[in-house]
Amino acid sequence: MTVRIDADLLIPGRGDPIRNGTVVIEGSTILYAGPSSGSPETPNASVTRVPVVMPGLWECHAHFAGIHTPDLAAMIGLPTSRRAAVAVGDLHRTLMGGVTSAREVGGLGLEIQPAIAARQVTGPTIYGAGKVLSTTGGHGDVHGLPIEALHHIDHFGILCDGVPEVTKAVRMNLRSNAKVIKICASGGVMSEVDHPIHQQFSGEELRAIVEEAGRAERVVAAHCHGLPGIRAALDAGVHTIEHGSYMDEDAADQMVEQGAIYVPTRMVLDTLLEDADAMPRYAYEKLNLVDDHHRNAVKIAVSRGVKIAMGTDLFVSGDLYGRNGLEIKLLQDAGMTALEAIEAATATGPETVGPQAPLSGQLREGYDADVIALDFDPLVDNSGWGSRDRVTHVWKAGAAVKVPA
């Protein structure tokens, strides 16, 4: 089936916008994207007229874990099947908000993706990491439980120490067809005992992880708040830095030199700060500790020219899923132009999975036909980001999965 989308404004994801543009989709692939005046004849096409057309969004720091509270220990007692059922709703909301692809860095998405591909579940295409690699006592540990218990509970992390264990942990995720490897290179906010600044994993362990992943053409995403973890992760050759709260100018310059990508995840900090009563006290205190540093880090990254990809780090099930586009506005608040922030949310997204990247995130001939339409012009007004209703249409692999009622 041929689909033709005529728009007052076509935003290609990377490159200059086009006034009076057209996208032609044949099957699951984009056949043409450019000025309407140069579009091919499509006498039998299904035609839709929209104000703005652009690529589907890439959510580059996703979690589909099906938990209902910002307390990661709470997920331990929930059956995996129940959490998966809850995650299905979050996946649907995410797609309706315009996210057609998601790099999931911990959660159930790797297991759910086959059902999405078979159209048994509605959601974005997931490029999943599987279980997060963490040191014992690190950000991926559940500090309030006996360590023996964690070995018998299905949770979000693999605790691994030393080169043999981290190598096997990478291989276990590859066995599940993980598209990216996620590690905790520093302490975190939502974990109880560890400090966000402290480095986790030694340089030797980090290099072993990157090398083992690289043999399978996978890249490594590193959760890092503190500067020691950021520098150690970059020295080991990780591909993306997640959060980066204590990034300084030197670390930003190193990222530019190495071609590393930064996924700031500003949205999760803002939303958690508004929900203090639901958080464990230790997490709220650590969140306040990193907040100002994180705001400054994003501005440093923008000013130094670090390549940035959009990611929200949403992990509490509910209505925030589908509002992922709000991160685009927050990137603009940090100094990015409207086009730069949109590129971070579209064309740059596939680059975060390295060699596993599909032809996606741009309106270009031969690319995946993941396309959305907006009822506002995001080049002059970013107030529509974060509202599912302002995303009027969603086409995924050429199929219309959201149209106006």
C-alpha positions in Angstrom: 0.0 0.0 0.0 1.2 3.5 -0.9 0.7 6.3 1.7 1.2 10.0 0.8 1.6 12.6 3.5 1.4 16.2 2.4 2.5 18.8 5.0 2.9 22.5 5.4 6.2 21.8 7.1 8.5 18.8 6.7 11.2 18.4 9.3 13.6 15.7 8.0 15.4 15.0 11.4 18.8 16.0 10.0 19.0 18.9 7.6 17.0 21.9 6.7 13.2 21.9 7.1 11.1 22.1 3.9 8.0 24.2 3.5 5.2 22.4 1.5 6.8 18.9 1.8 5.6 15.4 1.0 6.5 12.0 2.3 5.6 8.9 0.2 5.6 5.5 1.9 5.7 2.2 0.1 5.1 -0.7 2.4 7.4 -0.2 5.4 9.9 2.1 3.7 10.1 5.7 2.8 10.0 6.1 -1.0 10.3 9.9 -1.1 10.7 12.8 1.3 11.1 16.3 0.0 9.3 19.2 -1.7 5.8 18.5 -2.8 6.6 20.0 -6.2 9.1 17.2 -6.8 7.2 14.3 -5.4 6.3 11.3 -7.6 2.8 10.7 -8.9 0.8 8.6 -6.5 -2.6 8.1 -8.1 -3.6 5.2 -5.8 -2.2 6.4 -2.6 -3.9 7.0 0.7 -3.4 10.8 1.2 -3.2 12.6 4.5 -2.8 16.4 4.9 -1.1 17.6 8.1 0.5 20.8 9.4 3.9 19.2 10.3 5.4 15.9 9.4 8.7 14.5 10.9 10.4 11.3 11.8 9.1 9.2 14.7 10.9 10.0 18.0 13.7 7.9 19.4 13.6 7.5 23.2 17.2 6.6 24.0 17.0 5.9 27.8 13.9 3.9 28.3 12.7 1.5 31.0 9.6 -0.7 30.6 9.7 -2.4 34.0 6.0 -2.2 35.0 6.6 -0.7 38.5 4.2 1.7 40.1 6.4 3.6 42.6 9.8 5.4 42.5 11.3 2.7 44.8 13.1 0.1 42.9 13.0 -2.3 45.8 9.3 -2.4 45.4 9.5 -4.3 42.1 11.3 -7.2 43.8 8.1 -8.7 45.2 6.1 -8.4 41.9 5.8 -11.3 39.5 7.5 -10.7 36.2 4.3 -11.5 34.4 2.4 -8.8 36.3 5.1 -6.2 35.6 5.0 -7.2 31.9 1.3 -6.7 31.8 1.6 -3.2 33.3 4.4 -2.4 30.9 2.2 -3.1 27.9 0.1 0.0 28.8 3.3 2.1 29.1 4.4 0.9 25.7 1.1 1.9 24.1 1.2 5.3 25.6 4.8 5.8 24.5 3.9 5.0 20.9 0.9 7.3 21.0 3.2 10.1 22.2 5.2 9.8 19.0 8.1 7.5 20.1 8.4 4.9 17.4 11.8 3.5 18.6 13.2 3.0 22.1 16.7 2.1 23.3 15.8 0.3 26.6 18.7 0.3 29.1 17.2 -2.0 31.6 13.7 -3.5 31.9 11.4 -6.1 30.2 11.5 -4.7 26.7 14.0 -7.2 25.4 11.5 -10.0 26.2 8.5 -8.0 25.0 10.0 -6.9 21.6 9.1 -10.2 19.8 5.5 -9.6 20.7 5.7 -6.1 19.4 7.3 -7.3 16.2 4.5 -9.8 15.8 1.9 -7.0 16.4 0.6 -8.8 19.5 1.6 -5.7 21.6 1.4 -2.1 20.5 4.6 -0.1 21.2 7.8 1.3 19.8 10.4 -1.0 18.3 12.7 -1.8 21.3 16.5 -2.0 21.1 17.0 -3.6 24.5 20.0 -4.0 26.8 18.4 -6.7 29.0 19.8 -6.8 32.5 22.0 -4.0 33.8 25.6 -4.9 34.8 26.5 -3.7 38.3 29.2 -4.3 40.9 28.1 -5.9 44.2 26.9 -3.0 46.3 26.6 -0.8 43.2 23.8 1.1 41.6 22.2 -2.1 40.2 22.2 -3.9 43.6 19.2 -3.9 46.0 21.0 -3.1 49.2 18.2 -3.8 51.6 18.0 -7.5 50.7 20.3 -10.3 51.6 22.8 -10.9 48.7 21.8 -14.6 48.6 18.2 -13.7 47.9 19.1 -11.7 44.8 20.5 -14.7 43.1 17.0 -16.3 43.2 14.9 -13.3 42.3 14.2 -11.9 38.8 15.3 -8.3 39.0 16.8 -5.7 36.7 20.5 -6.3 37.3 23.4 -8.7 37.1 25.9 -8.4 39.9 29.4 -9.1 38.6 32.9 -8.5 40.0 36.2 -9.1 38.2 36.9 -9.7 34.6 35.6 -13.2 34.3 32.3 -12.3 35.9 31.7 -9.1 33.8 32.7 -11.0 30.6 30.1 -13.7 31.4 27.5 -11.1 32.2 27.9 -9.5 28.8 27.6 -12.9 27.2 24.4 -13.7 29.1 22.8 -10.5 27.7 24.1 -11.3 24.2 22.5 -14.7 24.6 19.2 -12.9 25.0 20.0 -10.9 21.8 20.7 -7.6 23.6 21.3 -4.8 21.1 23.3 -2.7 23.6 25.1 -3.4 26.9 24.2 -1.2 29.9 26.5 -0.8 32.9 26.6 1.2 36.1 29.9 3.0 36.1 29.1 5.2 39.1 26.7 5.2 42.0 23.1 6.4 41.5 20.2 8.2 43.0 17.6 5.4 43.3 19.9 2.9 45.0 20.2 3.1 48.8 23.9 2.9 49.9 26.2 3.9 47.0 27.2 7.5 46.4 26.5 9.0 43.0 30.0 10.4 42.6 31.9 7.2 43.3 33.3 5.2 40.5 32.0 1.6 40.1 33.9 -1.1 38.1 37.6 -0.8 37.8 39.3 0.3 34.6 40.2 -3.3 33.9 36.6 -4.4 34.3 35.3 -1.6 32.1 37.7 -2.4 29.3 36.8 -6.1 29.4 33.1 -5.2 29.1 33.6 -2.9 26.1 35.9 -5.4 24.4 33.5 -8.3 24.9 30.6 -6.3 23.7 32.6 -5.0 20.7 33.3 -8.6 19.5 29.6 -8.9 19.0 29.3 -5.5 17.4 27.5 -4.1 20.5 28.3 -0.8 22.2 28.2 0.0 25.9 25.9 2.6 27.6 27.3 3.8 30.9 25.2 5.1 33.7 27.5 7.8 35.2 26.8 10.7 37.6 30.2 11.3 39.1 33.2 12.6 37.2 35.5 9.7 38.1 33.0 7.2 36.6 32.6 9.4 33.5 36.3 9.6 32.9 36.9 5.9 33.5 34.0 4.9 31.3 35.3 7.1 28.5 38.8 5.9 28.9 37.5 2.3 28.5 35.7 3.3 25.2 32.0 3.3 26.2 29.7 4.7 23.5 27.2 6.7 25.5 27.2 8.5 28.8 23.9 8.4 30.6 23.0 11.3 33.0 26.5 12.7 33.3 25.6 14.9 36.3 29.2 16.0 37.2 30.5 16.3 33.7 33.1 19.1 33.3 34.6 20.9 30.3 37.5 18.4 30.0 35.1 15.4 30.1 32.9 17.1 27.5 35.9 17.7 25.2 36.9 14.1 25.6 33.5 13.0 24.5 33.7 15.2 21.4 37.2 13.8 20.6 36.0 10.2 21.0 32.7 10.6 19.3 30.8 9.5 22.4 27.1 10.4 22.8 25.5 12.0 25.8 22.0 11.1 26.9 21.2 13.7 29.7 17.7 12.5 30.9 16.7 15.8 32.4 13.0 14.9 32.5 13.3 12.2 35.1 15.0 14.6 37.6 12.3 17.2 37.1 9.4 14.8 37.5 10.9 13.0 40.6 11.6 16.4 42.3 7.8 17.1 42.0 6.9 13.7 43.6 9.1 13.8 46.8 6.6 12.1 49.0 6.6 8.9 46.8 10.4 8.5 47.0 12.5 6.8 49.6 14.2 9.5 51.7 17.7 8.5 50.7 16.8 8.9 47.0 15.2 12.3 47.4 18.3 13.5 49.3 20.6 12.2 46.5 18.4 13.7 43.8 18.8 17.1 45.4 22.5 16.6 45.6 22.9 16.0 41.9 20.2 18.3 40.5 22.1 21.6 40.1 25.2 19.8 38.9 23.1 18.0 36.3 21.6 21.2 35.0 25.0 22.7 34.6 26.4 19.5 33.0 23.8 19.6 30.2 24.6 23.2 29.5 28.4 22.4 29.4 27.7 19.6 27.0 25.7 21.8 24.7 28.2 24.6 24.7 31.1 22.3 24.0 29.4 20.6 21.1 28.9 17.1 22.6 26.6 15.0 20.5 23.4 14.6 22.4 20.5 12.1 22.1 17.1 12.4 23.7 16.3 10.1 26.6 14.0 10.5 29.6 14.8 7.7 32.1 11.1 7.3 32.9 10.6 4.2 35.0 7.4 4.6 37.0 4.4 3.2 35.2 1.7 5.7 34.3 0.7 8.8 32.4 4.3 10.2 32.0 4.8 7.5 29.3 3.8 9.2 26.1 5.0 12.6 27.3 8.6 11.7 26.4 8.8 14.6 23.9 9.0 17.0 26.9 12.7 16.2 26.9 13.0 18.1 23.6 11.8 21.3 25.3 14.2 20.7 28.2 17.1 20.3 25.8 16.2 23.7 24.4 16.2 25.1 27.9 19.8 24.0 28.2 20.8 25.9 25.0 20.0 23.7 22.0 18.1 25.2 19.1 14.8 23.8 18.1 16.3 21.9 15.2 19.2 20.6 17.3 16.9 19.3 19.9 14.7 17.6 17.3 17.8 16.0 15.7 18.7 14.7 19.2 15.3 13.1 19.4 15.3 11.6 15.8 18.4 11.3 13.6 20.9 10.9 16.5 18.8 8.2 18.2 19.9 5.2 16.0 23.6 6.2 16.6 23.2 5.3 20.3 23.1 1.5 19.3 26.2 1.7 17.2 26.5 -1.1 14.6 23.0 -2.3 15.5 21.5 1.0 14.2 18.7 0.7 11.7 18.0 3.1 8.9 15.7 5.2 11.1 15.2 8.7 12.6 15.2 10.6 9.3 12.7 11.2 6.5 14.9 9.9 3.7 14.5 7.5 0.8 15.1 3.9 1.9 14.7 4.7 5.6 12.1 3.0 7.9 8.7 4.5 7.5 8.4 5.6 11.2 6.7 9.0 10.8 4.6 11.3 13.0 2.5 14.4 12.5 2.1 17.4 14.8 -0.6 20.1 15.1 2.0 22.7 16.1 5.2 24.1 14.6 8.0 23.0 16.9 10.5 25.4 15.3 8.7 28.4 16.7 6.6 26.9 19.6 7.9 24.1 21.8 4.9 24.2 24.2 3.3 21.2 22.5 6.1 18.8 23.4 5.0 16.5 26.2 1.4 16.3 25.1 0.2 13.1 23.4 -2.7 14.9 21.9 -0.5 17.3 20.0 0.9 14.2 18.1 -2.0 13.7 15.8 -0.7 10.8 13.6 1.7 8.0 14.0 2.8 5.7 11.3 5.1 2.8 12.3 6.7 0.7 9.6 4.3 2.4 7.2 1.1 1.4 9.1 -1.1 4.0 10.6 -1.3 3.2 14.3 -2.7 6.6 15.4 -5.1 8.8 13.5 -7.5 11.5 14.6 -10.8 10.1 15.9 
